[in-house]
Amino acid sequence: MTQQILSSLLQAIFLSLPPILLALRFWKKSPSWWLIGLSLPVISWICINGMVWLHNADITRQMNELEAAGEPIPEDLMEAFANDGGRNVFALFFGWLYVVPFFLGWMIPFGIGQAIRKSRQKKQ
């Protein structure tokens, strides 16, 4: 249960961080682009690796519970346990990359807002 809560928390951080940082940048003119550019990949990498680690821990927990109860381990659970190496390596090396398309998607409304703000400033 706590693994699910932690995984949901990491996912919420991953999904909410780009719009929060861009909203702060839009209204407060801070944080700087350097801080955004450095913090997003680092925090994204931590969140993605945490979610993968928690998923693997959950699979291991399920297998241990079934084994302790003397029940056979389902084939799909055994396959998920055996085939997790590629996901782990990709998350370890490229977990920071997941935020790039997500951040670029949030840059569209940010850019539109900036364009509207500049056009209103020119009219005044």
Backbone as a chain_set.jsonl record, in Angstrom:
{"seq": "MTQQILSSLLQAIFLSLPPILLALRFWKKSPSWWLIGLSLPVISWICINGMVWLHNADITRQMNELEAAGEPIPEDLMEAFANDGGRNVFALFFGWLYVVPFFLGWMIPFGIGQAIRKSRQKKQ", "coords": {"N": [[0.813, -1.198, 0.0], [1.885, 1.281, 0.831], [3.821, 1.505, -1.113], [2.317, 1.967, -3.39], [1.244, 4.459, -2.763], [3.576, 6.015, -2.586], [4.497, 5.722, -5.22], [2.408, 6.956, -6.613], [2.702, 9.528, -5.589], [5.255, 10.221, -6.59], [4.629, 10.175, -9.307], [2.761, 12.253, -9.397], [4.401, 14.419, -8.715], [6.158, 14.378, -10.908], [4.338, 14.945, -12.998], [3.28, 17.43, -12.265], [5.337, 19.261, -11.911], [6.55, 20.603, -14.301], [4.34, 22.353, -15.261], [3.993, 23.923, -12.937], [6.507, 25.164, -12.558], [6.64, 26.622, -14.951], [4.422, 28.283, -14.648], [5.216, 29.801, -12.441], [7.377, 31.063, -13.644], [6.042, 32.543, -15.567], [4.387, 34.353, -14.099], [5.954, 35.369, -11.97], [8.463, 35.807, -12.972], [10.568, 34.269, -12.184], [11.541, 30.94, -11.499], [14.869, 31.067, -12.956], [15.672, 30.354, -16.417], [17.83, 28.667, -16.517], [17.737, 27.338, -14.049], [15.299, 26.011, -14.308], [15.894, 24.425, -16.544], [17.886, 22.766, -15.501], [16.802, 21.63, -13.161], [14.436, 20.248, -13.901], [15.191, 17.902, -15.552], [16.728, 16.49, -13.622], [14.998, 16.09, -11.397], [12.977, 14.75, -12.728], [14.35, 12.429, -13.511], [14.826, 11.272, -11.001], [12.173, 10.803, -10.169], [11.164, 9.027, -12.189], [12.942, 6.832, -11.988], [12.401, 6.149, -9.356], [9.693, 5.347, -9.559], [9.965, 3.103, -11.243], [11.591, 1.469, -9.639], [9.884, 1.079, -7.426], [7.807, -0.283, -8.699], [9.109, -2.657, -9.443], [9.724, -3.597, -6.877], [7.164, -4.071, -5.944], [6.327, -6.168, -7.597], [8.136, -8.137, -6.755], [7.329, -8.367, -4.083], [4.711, -9.38, -4.412], [5.314, -11.86, -5.562], [6.761, -13.076, -3.466], [4.768, -13.197, -1.488], [2.942, -14.981, -2.683], [4.568, -17.238, -2.887], [5.116, -17.743, -0.181], [2.586, -18.432, 0.673], [2.318, -20.794, -0.573], [1.191, -21.01, -3.036], [0.949, -21.348, -6.626], [3.022, -19.377, -8.763], [1.767, -17.007, -10.972], [2.102, -17.078, -14.549], [2.31, -14.638, -15.972], [3.153, -12.882, -13.987], [5.623, -13.987, -13.325], [6.903, -13.619, -15.744], [6.936, -10.819, -15.897], [8.653, -10.307, -13.805], [11.013, -11.459, -14.726], [11.61, -10.06, -17.062], [12.42, -7.385, -16.608], [14.779, -6.025, -16.864], [15.561, -4.425, -19.121], [13.859, -2.214, -18.921], [14.69, -1.159, -16.504], [17.353, -0.385, -17.072], [16.952, 1.453, -19.142], [15.466, 3.418, -17.782], [17.355, 4.155, -15.903], [19.457, 5.305, -17.422], [18.134, 7.054, -19.209], [15.994, 8.268, -17.909], [15.627, 10.943, -17.428], [14.878, 11.923, -19.876], [12.161, 11.608, -20.298], [10.794, 13.851, -19.489], [11.163, 15.795, -21.411], [9.435, 15.824, -23.875], [7.05, 16.223, -22.524], [7.463, 18.636, -21.16], [7.865, 20.325, -23.37], [5.334, 20.245, -24.46], [3.948, 21.746, -22.542], [5.145, 24.144, -22.971], [3.874, 25.323, -25.103], [1.26, 26.496, -24.304], [2.445, 28.316, -22.545], [4.048, 29.908, -24.236], [2.025, 31.022, -25.833], [0.668, 32.517, -23.907], [2.71, 34.328, -23.223], [2.958, 35.684, -25.668], [0.437, 36.904, -25.843], [0.576, 38.562, -23.607], [2.697, 40.296, -24.359], [1.559, 41.533, -26.628], [-0.524, 42.931, -25.441], [0.908, 44.699, -23.857], [2.118, 46.281, -25.798], [-0.077, 47.632, -26.82], [-0.758, 49.316, -24.784]], "CA": [[0.0, 0.0, 0.0], [2.743, 2.468, 0.857], [4.501, 1.592, -2.405], [1.386, 2.596, -4.322], [1.151, 5.87, -2.4], [4.829, 6.643, -3.004], [4.527, 5.759, -6.681], [1.469, 8.004, -7.021], [3.318, 10.807, -5.233], [6.301, 10.485, -7.576], [3.971, 10.493, -10.568], [2.18, 13.593, -9.26], [5.508, 15.384, -8.793], [6.611, 14.397, -12.299], [3.347, 15.582, -13.863], [2.946, 18.796, -11.874], [6.489, 20.154, -11.844], [6.686, 21.532, -15.433], [3.4, 23.48, -15.275], [4.23, 24.801, -11.788], [7.681, 25.998, -12.837], [6.312, 27.577, -16.016], [3.502, 29.283, -14.092], [6.053, 30.72, -11.665], [8.154, 31.855, -14.603], [5.126, 33.459, -16.251], [3.876, 35.412, -13.236], [6.946, 35.957, -11.068], [9.733, 35.947, -13.702], [11.57, 33.376, -11.589], [12.974, 30.705, -11.53], [15.54, 31.34, -14.228], [15.628, 29.242, -17.371], [18.882, 27.724, -16.138], [17.231, 26.511, -12.96], [14.277, 25.125, -14.881], [16.576, 23.458, -17.407], [18.66, 21.803, -14.711], [16.005, 20.922, -12.157], [13.468, 19.332, -14.502], [15.734, 16.571, -15.848], [17.184, 15.803, -12.411], [13.834, 15.637, -10.631], [12.317, 13.747, -13.566], [15.124, 11.189, -13.412], [14.558, 10.71, -9.677], [10.792, 10.302, -10.144], [11.025, 7.869, -13.073], [13.649, 5.707, -11.384], [11.648, 5.749, -8.166], [8.51, 4.591, -9.975], [10.405, 1.793, -11.738], [12.049, 0.698, -8.487], [8.703, 0.688, -6.66], [7.098, -1.302, -9.475], [9.848, -3.913, -9.281], [9.55, -4.035, -5.491], [5.806, -4.596, -5.828], [6.317, -7.496, -8.235], [8.859, -9.031, -5.843], [6.466, -8.588, -2.919], [3.632, -10.277, -4.823], [5.873, -13.21, -5.73], [7.087, -13.594, -2.141], [3.521, -13.546, -0.812], [2.414, -16.212, -3.285], [5.467, -18.334, -2.53], [4.921, -18.036, 1.242], [1.283, -19.084, 0.815], [2.385, -22.09, -1.251], [0.424, -20.961, -4.284], [1.815, -21.218, -7.81], [3.203, -18.01, -9.256], [1.229, -16.904, -12.335], [3.084, -16.927, -15.621], [2.51, -13.229, -16.317], [3.941, -12.275, -12.918], [6.974, -14.493, -13.485], [7.463, -12.959, -16.936], [7.206, -9.422, -15.537], [9.831, -10.322, -12.935], [12.196, -11.85, -15.502], [11.867, -9.157, -18.183], [12.437, -5.997, -16.176], [16.121, -5.46, -16.997], [15.607, -3.36, -20.116], [13.167, -1.057, -18.369], [15.552, -0.585, -15.464], [18.505, 0.262, -17.699], [16.478, 2.642, -19.853], [15.121, 4.433, -16.774], [18.578, 4.614, -15.255], [20.222, 6.18, -18.302], [17.333, 8.03, -19.949], [14.818, 8.687, -17.156], [15.503, 12.397, -17.552], [14.342, 12.252, -21.194], [10.7, 11.572, -20.306], [10.232, 15.176, -19.233], [11.361, 16.698, -22.553], [8.206, 16.074, -24.644], [6.017, 16.737, -21.616], [7.771, 20.053, -20.951], [7.621, 21.036, -24.627], [3.883, 20.398, -24.564], [3.551, 22.85, -21.668], [5.713, 25.39, -23.49], [2.93, 25.902, -26.069], [0.421, 27.508, -23.651], [3.308, 29.361, -21.981], [4.391, 30.807, -25.335], [0.815, 31.768, -26.208], [0.469, 33.507, -22.848], [3.732, 35.376, -23.373], [2.615, 36.478, -26.856], [-0.709, 37.745, -25.485], [1.076, 39.582, -22.675], [3.47, 41.275, -25.121], [0.669, 42.315, -27.488], [-1.263, 43.855, -24.572], [1.844, 45.736, -23.427], [2.335, 47.174, -26.93], [-1.278, 48.458, -26.995], [-0.828, 50.3, -23.707]], "C": [[0.858, 1.263, 0.0], [3.508, 2.621, -0.45], [3.603, 2.261, -3.43], [1.261, 4.089, -4.042], [2.41, 6.607, -2.841], [4.921, 6.762, -4.521], [3.585, 6.842, -7.206], [2.023, 9.389, -6.715], [4.413, 11.185, -6.229], [5.704, 10.86, -8.927], [3.354, 11.887, -10.52], [3.262, 14.665, -9.336], [5.978, 15.523, -10.234], [5.641, 15.174, -13.194], [3.092, 17.049, -13.518], [4.128, 19.763, -11.921], [6.634, 21.081, -13.061], [5.642, 22.646, -15.445], [3.591, 24.438, -14.097], [5.402, 25.726, -12.059], [7.391, 27.027, -13.929], [5.334, 28.647, -15.527], [4.274, 30.289, -13.241], [6.854, 31.629, -12.585], [7.278, 32.9, -15.277], [4.741, 34.633, -15.358], [4.953, 36.108, -12.41], [8.284, 36.254, -11.741], [10.877, 35.177, -13.03], [10.912, 32.017, -11.455], [13.56, 30.989, -12.92], [15.426, 30.125, -15.14], [16.705, 28.206, -17.052], [18.404, 26.786, -15.045], [16.17, 25.54, -13.456], [14.94, 24.024, -15.704], [17.388, 22.423, -16.66], [17.799, 20.994, -13.746], [15.027, 19.929, -12.769], [14.064, 17.968, -14.846], [16.158, 15.803, -14.594], [15.998, 15.25, -11.624], [13.056, 14.59, -11.416], [13.025, 12.405, -13.469], [14.862, 10.502, -12.075], [13.158, 10.096, -9.632], [10.63, 9.032, -10.986], [11.724, 6.66, -12.475], [12.954, 5.227, -10.118], [10.419, 4.934, -8.516], [8.88, 3.202, -10.48], [10.839, 0.909, -10.575], [10.863, 0.21, -7.655], [7.887, -0.369, -7.383], [7.787, -2.664, -9.331], [9.709, -4.464, -7.86], [8.161, -4.619, -5.279], [5.692, -5.981, -6.456], [7.003, -8.515, -7.331], [8.007, -9.354, -4.625], [5.339, -9.558, -3.251], [4.138, -11.716, -4.964], [6.203, -13.841, -4.378], [5.838, -13.997, -1.367], [2.926, -14.832, -1.36], [3.26, -17.417, -2.901], [5.291, -18.735, -1.065], [3.598, -18.746, 1.485], [1.261, -20.447, 0.147], [1.581, -22.148, -2.532], [1.38, -20.848, -5.471], [1.858, -19.76, -8.277], [2.681, -17.937, -10.685], [2.329, -16.603, -13.354], [3.358, -15.457, -15.953], [3.323, -12.492, -15.253], [5.4, -12.716, -13.014], [7.659, -13.834, -14.683], [7.798, -11.5, -16.648], [8.451, -9.335, -14.666], [11.104, -10.581, -13.736], [12.573, -10.818, -16.562], [11.922, -7.693, -17.778], [13.789, -5.324, -16.374], [16.208, -4.311, -17.977], [14.967, -2.082, -19.61], [14.03, -0.366, -17.325], [16.717, 0.183, -16.071], [18.072, 1.523, -18.428], [16.146, 3.753, -18.867], [16.375, 4.996, -16.13], [19.327, 5.615, -16.13], [19.397, 7.308, -18.921], [16.066, 8.464, -19.224], [14.564, 10.182, -17.239], [14.841, 12.801, -18.86], [12.82, 12.295, -21.239], [10.094, 12.971, -20.163], [10.304, 16.086, -20.457], [10.076, 16.885, -23.372], [7.083, 16.636, -23.777], [6.218, 18.229, -21.378], [7.499, 20.854, -22.222], [6.129, 21.223, -24.872], [3.366, 21.54, -23.712], [4.126, 24.185, -22.136], [4.758, 26.067, -24.482], [1.994, 26.895, -25.379], [1.242, 28.632, -23.01], [3.669, 30.382, -23.054], [3.201, 31.637, -25.794], [0.537, 32.854, -25.173], [1.461, 34.647, -22.939], [3.415, 36.284, -24.57], [1.441, 37.401, -26.559], [-0.266, 38.865, -24.558], [1.847, 40.68, -23.432], [2.579, 42.133, -26.018], [-0.147, 43.299, -26.656], [-0.359, 44.995, -24.102], [2.104, 46.73, -24.543], [1.139, 48.12, -27.119], [-1.349, 49.532, -25.924], [0.197, 51.319, -23.878]], "O": [[0.586, 2.204, -0.746], [3.815, 3.741, -0.859], [4.079, 3.041, -4.254], [1.181, 4.894, -4.97], [2.328, 7.698, -3.406], [5.37, 7.783, -5.044], [3.929, 7.564, -8.142], [1.834, 10.321, -7.496], [4.491, 12.334, -6.663], [6.207, 11.752, -9.611], [3.42, 12.625, -11.503], [3.057, 15.709, -9.957], [6.175, 16.633, -10.728], [6.063, 15.961, -14.041], [2.725, 17.831, -14.395], [3.923, 20.976, -11.967], [6.831, 22.28, -12.861], [6.016, 23.805, -15.625], [3.373, 25.64, -14.243], [5.315, 26.931, -11.823], [7.843, 28.169, -13.846], [5.416, 29.799, -15.955], [4.017, 31.49, -13.311], [6.988, 32.825, -12.327], [7.724, 34.019, -15.53], [4.763, 35.782, -15.8], [4.87, 37.314, -12.176], [9.148, 36.889, -11.138], [12.045, 35.444, -13.312], [9.691, 32.002, -11.296], [12.838, 31.13, -13.907], [15.124, 29.018, -14.695], [16.516, 27.013, -17.287], [18.638, 25.579, -15.107], [16.154, 24.374, -13.06], [14.598, 22.848, -15.583], [17.558, 21.305, -17.147], [18.043, 19.805, -13.541], [14.81, 18.86, -12.199], [13.487, 16.95, -14.461], [15.962, 14.59, -14.518], [15.995, 14.083, -11.232], [12.53, 13.643, -10.831], [12.379, 11.363, -13.358], [14.695, 9.283, -12.025], [12.98, 8.993, -9.115], [10.019, 8.065, -10.531], [11.154, 5.568, -12.455], [12.924, 4.028, -9.841], [10.123, 3.94, -7.852], [8.188, 2.229, -10.182], [10.494, -0.272, -10.53], [10.84, -0.944, -7.226], [7.331, -1.262, -6.744], [7.132, -3.685, -9.125], [9.589, -5.675, -7.675], [8.001, -5.568, -4.512], [5.032, -6.863, -5.907], [6.508, -9.63, -7.16], [7.971, -10.502, -4.184], [5.041, -10.458, -2.465], [3.475, -12.663, -4.541], [5.945, -15.028, -4.174], [5.836, -15.012, -0.671], [2.458, -15.678, -0.598], [2.729, -18.492, -2.622], [5.311, -19.921, -0.738], [3.491, -19.568, 2.395], [0.284, -21.184, 0.283], [1.321, -23.232, -3.055], [2.483, -20.319, -5.339], [0.873, -19.026, -8.196], [3.106, -18.722, -11.532], [3.336, -15.963, -13.049], [4.504, -15.076, -16.189], [4.092, -11.586, -15.573], [6.309, -11.911, -12.81], [8.851, -13.53, -14.636], [8.827, -10.997, -17.102], [9.222, -8.382, -14.782], [12.149, -9.993, -13.458], [13.745, -10.713, -16.924], [11.502, -6.834, -18.552], [13.922, -4.139, -16.071], [16.868, -3.311, -17.693], [15.481, -0.989, -19.847], [14.092, 0.862, -17.27], [17.031, 1.287, -15.626], [18.745, 2.55, -18.346], [16.507, 4.908, -19.093], [16.444, 6.191, -15.844], [19.78, 6.651, -15.644], [19.914, 8.405, -19.132], [15.148, 8.981, -19.859], [13.423, 10.634, -17.134], [14.296, 13.9, -18.959], [12.244, 12.943, -22.113], [9.001, 13.231, -20.665], [9.562, 17.065, -20.527], [9.654, 18.027, -23.552], [6.266, 17.43, -24.244], [5.257, 18.998, -21.39], [6.955, 21.956, -22.148], [5.708, 22.238, -25.427], [2.436, 22.238, -24.117], [3.641, 25.242, -21.736], [4.84, 27.28, -24.672], [1.921, 28.044, -25.813], [0.783, 29.772, -22.943], [3.604, 31.587, -22.811], [3.348, 32.818, -26.108], [0.207, 33.984, -25.531], [1.096, 35.808, -22.753], [3.582, 37.501, -24.494], [1.446, 38.559, -26.977], [-0.699, 40.006, -24.719], [1.656, 41.865, -23.161], [2.817, 43.333, -26.155], [-0.436, 44.4, -27.124], [-0.813, 46.13, -23.965], [2.296, 47.915, -24.271], [1.313, 49.268, -27.528], [-1.959, 50.577, -26.154], [0.296, 52.238, -23.064]]}, "num_chains": 1, "name": "protein.A"}
